[in-house]
């Protein structure tokens, strides 16, 4: 059975979370009252079919989107009580982001891309920490390069280093290996696993790929805006089997 975090060991918690969008004048429920916590120092994969609400869950939990009701807590900070300015400050200092599109700035070097969140937050870089991050992601000899000179896997490692630069409490990843080949994807997933194991950070990753999910400690499966399964680590084959079983049940 999955090990659920206690109230004092939670990096992120969402309570009674709903998100309703207006589409063509009709309300569409993307999240339908989700309650879940993500423990400190854990790696969670969020899966589900297209339109299940997995990306909406990530965006609301990360403070990129406001829920229609319910609340999100990062540590003991309730995001619903924050102004847009305070919310932006929190995202820059306590949350890291990694997306399928690397979102690097082509005119900046690797080093400049990595420290950009610190510059935006007007925070002086911790050079010792940045050196550890750069070494961890294997970019020590690439700091003066620009993104166009890097492979896709290297660009995603720059994005991970940028996410780590502020020493965040949690890193949210939305399909981080979706644009990578198998080898580069494995390197990125191994790096995310190491971020959890070696640095005690929390990673929440949306993915459609059972192989990617097999790097996580826990797999949440969403359907129709609700959590329909909360699985321990079963390996890629076990995760795929569980997903197929859920699909068969839904089809009935």
N, C-alpha and C positions, 0 to 999 in steps of 0.2 A: 504494500500500500504506500502511496506517497506520504512524505513526512510534511505535515502542515506547520508553518511557522507560528510560534506563539506571539502574543501581542507586543512583546518587548523586542522581538527579533525580526521585525518586518521592515524592509526597505520601502516598499510601496504597498498601499492597500486601497482598493476601491470598494465602496459601499453603496449598494442599491443603485448602481450606475445605469442610467438610461441616456440614450441619445436618439432624438427623433429629428429627421430632416424633412423639409417640405420639397416634394418632387412633383412638379407639374400641378401644384395646388393640393396634392394629396400627401398626408403624412406617411413617412417611411421610418419604421423603427429599426435602427442599426444595432442598438444595445437595449436589452429588455430586462434591466434590473440585475446587474451582475455584482456578485460579492466574491472577492478573491484577494488574497495577500501573497506577496512575493518576498520570500525570506532573504535576509542579508547573506551574501556569499553563495547565492544559488544561481543556476542557469535554467531558465524556463523557456520552452518553445511553445508558441501559440499557433495552432493549426485550425483548418476548417475550409470549407468550400468558398468560392468567390461569393461575396455578399453576406458572409456569415457574421461579420462584425469584427474580425480579428484586427484589421488595420485601424478601425475606429477605436477599439479598446486601447491599442498602443498609443494612438494620438491623444486620447483623453487622459490616459494615465500619465503621459509625458507632459501634459500641460500645453499641448499644441492646439487642442480644441476644448471648448467648454462643454460639459455634459448638460443635458436638458434637466436632469435631476440626479440626486445622489452626490457623492463627494469622492475626491481623490486625496490621499495623504502621502506625501513623501517624508518618510520618517514620521515626525509628529506635526508636520506642517500641513494644514488643510488648504489646498489650492483654491477652493471656492471663496476663501476670504481674502484673496490677494488681488490687488489692482493689476492692471496690465503691465505696469512698470515693474512692480515687485515680482510678478510672474516671469517676466523676461529675465530679470536678475537671477531668479532661482534656476531657470533653465540653463543659463550661462555658467553657473557655478556648481550646481549639484546634480545635473543631469547631462549625460552624453548621448549623442545620436549617431547612428550609422544607418545609411539607407542604401537601397540597390543602386541608385545613381550616386556616384561618389561625392558630388557636390563640392568639388575642389575648385579653387579659383586659378584659372590657367596662367594668369599674369604673375602669380606668386610662386616662390620656391616651395619645396616640400617643408622646410623649416618654417617658413612664413605661414603656410597653411595650417601647420600643427599648432602654432601659438596664437592663431587668429582669435579663438574664443577668449583667451586671456587678454588680448589687446582690446577686444570689444567690451570686456568687463572691467577694463582699467585695473587689472591685477598684474602685479609683477611676477614673471615666471619663476618657478622654483627650478633652477637649472639642474640640480642634482636629480630631481624627479623626471624632468624632461629627458635627461640623458638615459635614465633607466628605461623610459618609455620607448625612446628611439631605438635603443639596443634590443629591447624586447620584440619590437615589430620588425627588426632587421633592416633598418633604413639608415644606419650610421653613414654609409658611403653614398647616400642619395640626397642628402639634405639640401644641396645647392641645385639639384635638378628641378625642372618644372614638370607638372603632371603629364604633359604630352610625351615626355621622354620615358615614362614608366609604363609597365604592363598593367592590365586591369587588376590583377592581384595585388601589385605594389600600390596602386592608387587606393584600393580598399584598405590596405594596411596604413596608408597615410590618414585615411578617414578614421580608422580606429585609434591611431595615435592622437589625432585631434580630439576625439571623444574622451581620451584618457588625460589630456593635458591639464584639466582643471581638478583632477582627482575626484571625479563625481561619485555619488553614492550609488547610482544606477545608470546602466547604459541600455537604451532602447534601440533595437535593430529591426528594420523593416526589410525583409528579403535581402539580407546583406550579401548573399552569394548568388542571387538571381541572374546577374550579368557575367558570372565567372565560369570558366571551364572547370572540370572536375578537380584537377590538381590544385588550381588557385583557390577553389572553394574549400578544399580540405585544409589548406594552409591557413585561411582566414578563420575557419571554425576551430582549428587547433589553437589559434591565437586567442579567440574568445574564451575557449575552455580554460586556457592558462590564466587569463585575466581574472577569472573566478577563483581558480584553485590557488594561484600564487599571490594574488593581491586582495582577495576577499571581497571583490566587487560583485554587484548583482547585475545579471544580464537577462533581459526579456527580449526574445526574438520571435518575430512573425516569420513563418516559413510555410511553404507548401510541400517541402521535400522531406520525406521520412529519414533520409540519410543525414541531412542537416539537423533534424530534430534529435537524432540519436546521440549528438554531442551534449545534449541538455540533460539535466537531472530529472526533469518533470515536463510533461506535455499536457497542455490544456487544449481541448478541442471545442470549437464553437460551431453552432448552427443556429441560424435565425436569431442571432443576437443573444444567445444563451450558452452557458457552459454545459456541454452534454457529456464530457468525459474529462477526468483529471487523473492522468496516468503517471505511474512511476516509469523509470527508464526501462524500456523493453528491447532496445536495439532497433535498427531500421526495419528489419523484417517484422518484428512484433508490432511496431507502430503502424506499419502498412496494413497488417492484418486487422488491428483494432479499428483503423479508419474504414476499411472495407466492411467490417461487421456493422459499424455505425451507419454506413451508407445503406446497407441492406435493411436495417431496422427503420430508417427514415423512409425508404422506398415503400415499405409496407403501410 
